[in-house]
Amino acid sequence: MDVSAPFDGPEDDETDASHGFGSHGHVGAAEPPPAPVHDPHDNLWMADGDRVWDLGPADVDSDADGIPDSLTRVGPGGVTVYTDSDHDGRVDAITEVHADGGFASHRLDATTGDWVRTDVGRLD
């Protein structure tokens, strides 16, 4: 038995092809799956007058429905969570957790466009 080129003959090409490796003469490593394509239209956004901020893609599923609806930003003063609760892309809830343990939540009033405080407190 010649082991110098164990998988190099024409019969091996047939076997390779039947296992989805093509007929390249050698068995190669499996190709990695393609990276998911991100569509910027799926990003969360906020508006203030005539200005619009693109916040990037949601990466947290805050309501456990299987759809990412929030993103988190960490800054020197604490953490802010931006949430799109109705899945239209527009941020309609913001929760800020401050470094000192204080927090505040706001919800966008769709009628007026104003941010209304819905909760405030302290995490201990």
Secondary structure by P-SEA (a helix, b strand, c coil): cccccccccaaaaaaaaaaccccccccccccccccbbbbccccccccccccccccccccccccccccccbbbbbcccbbbbbbbccccccccbbbbbcccccbbbbbbcccccbbbbccccccc
